[in-house]
């Protein structure tokens, strides 16, 4: 049994140019005591939409010299290019700025001073769909706020500022990172790519947060320029063999939820499988991804170890891309079901069922399906399962692994047919 989940949700990056905005003061965004309402982090596999709400707490600390008529915001698109500039009112204590058309794969935004009157940002959150987007939440705890002004040499309230300095502009980046900008007119945001490679299983709360946050919508890491091969979710790759899977990092993609054509599986599922379903009912599949180090060690980033090895943990035979997809999918789902998992309680509620798993069952089925091209007097050639190839080449065919005869792998046949979107051939093209 292959253990693991890796995520990927391909969200097309929308260019930040020509966005529509509006300035709104919203009392609903703040608690009765004047503090900002805490927003939960949006689950990576449930993200959608392109409208964002920027909530600024400009809780001014000085009686004079700290108010500014307005300041400007520029969002970066998924290619890191900064788009149109939008003004935000600066004299109110709490301001909400709504912007449509922002890419959900955006690395962040730039805030720039419009005048020498200083701006003090005490707290800033970006909401999409009612939840924090991409970790864009910045809280400076009252007296260490971000000070922004065209006059950067002012000394009257520097001790209150982040880094005890005033800047003409600052880049605010995903996962709560900030960058000092030396050229405020530069065309690209200065955020650094965050190509986190998962190579070890998390063992404490901080490591768990970093681990889970590394799962992004599909396409995220390619947009950042992370230099790793992508293993796509709905492709059935050749079985294990020399060079098929190396012990290197891969952008490993998988999906949670059920393809619309097999949505009826929920009605047939056991109570345990229904209780452990993390997809969105009747909404199809959601693609997620993470960068995962394929490994031959028990101590790696996946539940059973030996990431990418086909079989239960490290006891199987051979490594394959589809087995890595399944390993990381199961691992991801395990954390969604048990958010406080560590190495000491990893056995608590592991996903089970292999092909019967409503989220990772399609990845499981891919691991026991292989396609070949028939050759005379030689072993058949391993090939990617491709609809056009199998339809045009009479020598090309699919074949289930012998493992489905030896073990109870569940109902892997549920995913047979190109129409079901998992890269598994039609039944007439499978020879066993």
C-alpha positions in Angstrom: 0.0 0.0 0.0 1.5 3.3 -1.0 1.2 6.0 1.7 1.0 9.7 1.0 -0.8 12.8 -0.4 0.8 15.6 -2.4 -1.3 18.6 -3.5 -2.0 20.6 -6.5 -4.7 23.0 -7.7 -4.0 24.6 -11.0 -5.3 28.1 -10.7 -4.6 30.3 -13.7 -2.9 33.6 -12.6 -4.9 36.6 -13.5 -2.8 39.7 -14.5 -3.1 42.4 -12.0 -3.6 45.1 -14.6 -7.1 46.7 -15.2 -8.4 45.7 -11.7 -11.5 47.3 -10.3 -11.3 48.6 -6.7 -13.3 50.5 -4.1 -12.6 52.0 -0.8 -14.9 50.8 2.0 -14.8 51.4 5.7 -16.2 48.3 7.3 -17.0 48.0 11.0 -17.7 44.3 10.5 -14.0 43.7 10.0 -13.2 44.7 13.6 -14.0 43.5 17.1 -16.1 45.5 19.5 -12.9 46.5 21.3 -11.5 48.0 18.1 -9.2 45.1 17.4 -9.1 43.4 14.0 -11.2 40.2 13.7 -8.9 37.1 13.5 -9.4 35.3 10.2 -8.6 31.6 9.8 -6.2 30.5 7.2 -8.1 29.3 4.1 -7.5 25.6 3.5 -5.2 25.1 0.5 -7.5 22.7 -1.3 -10.5 24.9 -1.0 -9.2 28.1 -2.5 -11.0 29.8 -5.3 -12.0 33.2 -6.6 -10.0 36.3 -7.3 -11.4 39.1 -5.2 -9.4 40.2 -2.2 -10.1 42.5 0.8 -7.1 44.3 2.3 -7.8 45.3 5.9 -5.5 48.0 7.3 -5.2 48.9 11.0 -3.7 52.4 10.9 -3.8 52.7 14.7 -1.9 56.0 14.8 0.6 56.3 17.7 1.7 59.9 17.3 -0.4 63.1 17.8 1.3 64.9 14.9 3.1 63.9 11.7 1.8 60.3 11.4 -1.3 60.8 9.3 -1.1 60.7 5.5 -3.9 61.6 3.0 -3.3 58.4 1.0 -0.9 55.7 0.1 -0.7 53.3 -2.8 -0.9 49.5 -3.3 0.4 47.4 -6.3 -0.4 43.7 -6.5 2.0 41.4 -8.3 0.6 38.8 -10.8 1.6 35.2 -10.9 4.7 36.1 -12.9 5.8 38.6 -10.2 5.1 41.6 -12.4 3.6 44.6 -10.5 0.3 45.9 -11.9 -1.8 49.0 -11.7 -1.3 51.4 -8.7 -4.3 52.0 -6.4 -4.7 54.7 -3.8 -5.9 53.9 -0.3 -7.2 56.5 2.1 -4.8 57.0 4.9 -6.4 59.2 7.5 -8.9 56.7 8.9 -7.8 54.4 11.7 -9.1 51.3 10.0 -9.6 51.0 6.3 -10.7 48.2 4.0 -9.6 48.1 0.3 -11.4 45.7 -2.0 -9.7 44.6 -5.3 -10.9 42.2 -7.9 -8.9 40.2 -10.4 -5.9 39.3 -8.1 -4.2 36.0 -9.0 -4.5 33.6 -6.1 -0.9 32.6 -7.0 0.3 36.1 -6.4 3.5 36.4 -4.4 2.4 39.6 -2.7 2.0 43.3 -3.1 3.9 46.6 -2.7 2.8 49.5 -0.5 4.3 52.9 -1.4 4.2 56.4 0.2 2.4 59.1 -1.8 3.7 62.0 0.3 6.1 63.0 3.1 3.3 62.6 5.7 4.2 59.3 7.4 2.0 56.2 7.3 2.1 53.8 10.3 0.6 50.3 9.6 0.0 48.5 12.8 -1.7 45.5 11.3 -2.6 44.3 7.9 -4.5 41.2 6.6 -5.5 40.1 3.1 -8.8 38.1 3.0 -10.2 36.1 0.1 -13.4 34.2 0.5 -13.5 35.1 4.2 -10.1 33.7 5.0 -6.5 34.8 5.0 -4.9 34.4 1.5 -1.4 32.8 1.2 -0.3 33.7 4.7 -0.6 37.5 3.9 -1.1 38.5 7.6 1.2 41.1 9.3 0.8 42.1 12.9 3.4 44.4 14.4 2.0 44.5 17.9 1.3 48.2 18.3 4.6 50.0 18.5 6.7 48.1 15.9 4.5 49.0 12.9 5.6 49.6 9.3 6.6 53.3 8.8 6.3 54.5 5.2 7.0 58.0 3.9 8.7 59.8 1.1 10.8 61.4 3.8 12.9 58.5 5.0 15.2 60.5 7.3 12.6 61.6 9.9 13.6 60.8 13.5 10.5 61.8 15.6 8.9 58.4 15.9 11.6 56.0 14.4 11.8 54.0 17.6 8.2 52.8 17.0 9.0 51.5 13.5 9.8 48.1 12.2 13.7 48.0 12.0 13.5 51.5 13.6 13.5 53.1 10.1 11.1 54.7 7.7 10.9 53.4 4.1 9.4 54.9 0.9 8.0 51.5 0.0 7.9 47.9 1.3 7.0 44.6 -0.4 4.6 42.4 1.6 5.1 38.7 0.6 3.3 35.4 1.0 3.7 33.6 4.2 4.0 36.8 6.2 7.4 37.8 4.8 8.5 41.4 4.1 11.2 42.9 1.9 12.9 46.2 1.9 12.8 47.8 -1.6 15.6 50.1 -2.8 14.0 51.0 -6.1 10.3 51.7 -5.6 9.8 52.1 -9.3 11.0 48.6 -10.1 8.6 46.6 -12.3 8.8 43.3 -10.3 8.1 42.5 -6.7 11.2 41.7 -4.6 9.7 38.7 -2.8 12.0 35.6 -2.8 10.7 32.3 -4.2 9.8 29.9 -1.5 10.7 26.5 -2.9 10.3 24.5 0.3 11.4 20.8 -0.2 9.7 18.3 2.1 12.3 15.8 3.1 11.6 15.1 6.8 8.4 14.3 8.7 7.4 17.1 11.1 7.7 16.4 14.8 6.4 19.6 16.6 3.8 22.3 16.1 6.0 24.7 14.3 7.3 22.0 11.9 3.7 20.8 11.3 2.6 24.3 10.3 5.5 24.7 7.9 4.9 21.3 6.5 1.1 21.8 5.9 1.7 25.3 4.5 4.0 23.9 1.9 1.0 22.3 0.1 -0.2 24.8 -2.5 -2.7 25.0 -5.4 -1.3 23.2 -8.5 0.9 25.5 -10.6 2.1 27.5 -7.6 5.7 26.3 -7.6 6.2 26.4 -11.3 5.0 30.0 -11.3 7.7 30.7 -8.7 10.3 29.2 -11.0 11.1 26.3 -8.7 13.6 24.2 -10.7 12.0 20.7 -10.3 10.2 18.3 -12.5 6.4 18.3 -12.2 4.6 15.0 -11.7 1.0 15.8 -12.9 -2.0 14.3 -11.0 -4.1 12.8 -13.8 -1.4 10.9 -15.7 -0.6 7.2 -15.3 3.1 6.9 -15.6 5.2 3.8 -16.5 6.0 1.3 -13.7 9.2 1.4 -11.8 12.5 1.0 -13.6 15.9 2.5 -14.1 15.7 6.3 -14.3 11.9 6.3 -13.8 12.1 7.9 -10.3 15.3 9.3 -8.9 16.1 10.3 -5.3 15.6 14.0 -6.0 12.9 16.6 -5.3 9.8 16.6 -7.5 6.8 19.0 -7.6 4.3 16.3 -6.8 0.7 16.9 -7.7 -2.4 15.1 -6.6 -6.1 15.9 -6.2 -8.6 15.5 -3.4 -12.3 15.0 -3.8 -14.0 12.9 -6.6 -14.1 13.5 -10.3 -17.7 14.3 -11.4 -18.0 11.1 -13.3 -17.4 9.0 -10.2 -19.2 11.2 -7.6 -21.7 8.3 -7.0 -18.9 6.4 -5.2 -19.8 8.5 -2.1 -23.2 6.6 -1.9 -21.4 3.3 -2.0 -18.7 4.2 0.5 -18.4 2.8 4.0 -19.2 5.1 6.9 -15.5 5.4 7.7 -14.6 6.5 4.2 -17.4 9.1 4.3 -16.3 10.4 7.6 -12.7 10.8 6.3 -13.6 12.4 3.0 -11.8 15.8 2.8 -13.0 16.8 -0.7 -16.0 19.1 -1.4 -19.1 17.1 -2.1 -20.4 17.5 -5.7 -17.6 20.0 -6.6 -15.2 17.7 -8.4 -11.5 17.4 -7.6 -9.1 19.9 -6.2 -5.5 19.8 -7.3 -2.7 20.3 -4.8 1.1 20.1 -4.9 4.2 20.0 -2.8 7.9 19.6 -3.5 8.8 16.2 -2.1 12.2 14.5 -1.9 11.9 10.9 -3.2 13.7 8.7 -0.7 14.9 5.2 0.2 14.9 5.9 3.9 12.2 5.2 6.5 12.8 8.7 7.9 11.5 11.0 5.3 8.5 13.3 4.7 5.8 10.6 4.2 3.8 8.4 6.6 5.4 5.1 5.8 8.8 6.3 4.7 10.6 5.5 1.4 8.7 8.2 -0.5 7.9 6.9 -4.0 8.5 3.2 -3.2 5.6 1.0 -4.4 4.3 -1.1 -1.6 3.7 -0.6 2.1 6.2 1.9 3.4 9.7 0.6 2.7 8.7 -3.1 2.2 7.6 -2.8 -1.4 9.5 -3.3 -4.6 10.7 -0.5 -6.9 10.0 3.2 -7.0 7.6 5.1 -9.4 6.1 8.5 -9.9 2.6 7.4 -9.3 3.6 5.8 -6.0 5.2 9.1 -5.0 1.9 10.8 -5.8 -0.1 8.4 -3.7 2.4 8.6 -0.8 2.2 12.3 -0.5 -1.6 12.4 -1.0 -2.1 10.1 1.9 0.3 12.1 4.1 -1.5 15.3 3.3 -4.9 13.8 4.0 -3.6 12.4 7.3 -2.7 15.9 8.4 -6.1 17.3 7.3 -7.8 14.6 9.4 -5.3 15.0 12.3 -3.9 18.5 12.4 -1.8 17.9 15.5 0.0 14.7 14.2 3.6 14.1 15.1 5.9 11.1 14.8 4.7 9.9 18.2 1.0 9.7 17.3 1.2 9.0 13.6 -1.0 5.9 13.8 -4.1 7.6 15.1 -6.3 8.0 12.1 -4.4 7.1 8.9 -6.4 7.0 5.6 -7.2 3.4 4.6 -8.8 1.6 1.8 -6.3 2.1 -1.0 -8.5 2.3 -4.1 -11.6 2.7 -1.9 -10.3 5.9 -0.4 -12.6 8.7 -1.7 -9.7 11.2 -2.0 -6.6 9.2 -2.8 -8.2 6.2 -4.4 -7.5 7.5 -7.9 -3.8 7.9 -7.1 -3.9 4.4 -5.7 -5.4 3.0 -8.9 -2.7 4.7 -11.0 0.0 2.9 -9.0 -1.3 -0.6 -10.0 -2.0 0.2 -13.7 0.7 0.2 -16.3 0.7 0.7 -20.0 2.9 -1.1 -22.5 3.8 -1.3 -26.2 4.0 -4.9 -27.4 7.3 -6.0 -28.9 8.2 -9.3 -30.6 10.9 -11.4 -29.0 11.5 -8.7 -26.3 9.9 -7.5 -23.2 7.0 -5.1 -23.8 8.0 -1.5 -23.5 6.8 0.6 -20.6 4.9 3.7 -21.8 2.8 6.5 -20.3 -0.9 5.7 -20.6 -2.0 8.0 -23.3 -5.5 8.0 -24.9 -4.3 8.8 -28.4 -1.5 6.3 -28.4 -3.7 3.5 -27.2 -6.4 4.3 -29.8 -4.0 4.6 -32.7 -1.5 1.9 -31.8 -3.0 -1.6 -31.7 0.1 -2.9 -29.9 -0.4 -0.5 -27.0 -2.4 -1.7 -24.0 -3.0 -1.4 -20.3 -2.4 -4.0 -17.7 -3.2 -4.2 -14.0 -0.3 -5.1 -11.6 -0.2 -8.6 -10.2 -0.6 -6.9 -6.8 -4.4 -6.6 -7.2 -4.5 -10.4 -7.3 -2.3 -10.9 -4.2 -3.8 -8.2 -1.9 -7.1 -6.5 -1.3 -6.5 -3.2 -3.0 -10.2 -2.1 -3.1 -12.3 -1.3 -6.1 -9.6 0.0 -8.5 -11.9 -0.7 -11.4 -13.9 2.3 -10.3 -11.4 4.5 -12.1 -11.2 2.6 -15.4 -12.0 4.8 -18.5 -10.4 7.9 -20.0 -13.7 9.7 -19.3 -13.1 9.4 -15.5 -10.1 11.7 -15.8 -7.4 9.6 -14.1 -5.3 8.6 -17.1 -6.5 5.0 -16.9 -7.5 3.3 -20.2 -10.9 2.1 -21.2 -11.8 -1.5 -20.2 -11.5 -2.7 -23.8 -7.8 -1.6 -23.8 -6.8 -3.4 -20.6 -5.6 -7.0 -21.2 -6.2 -8.5 -17.8 
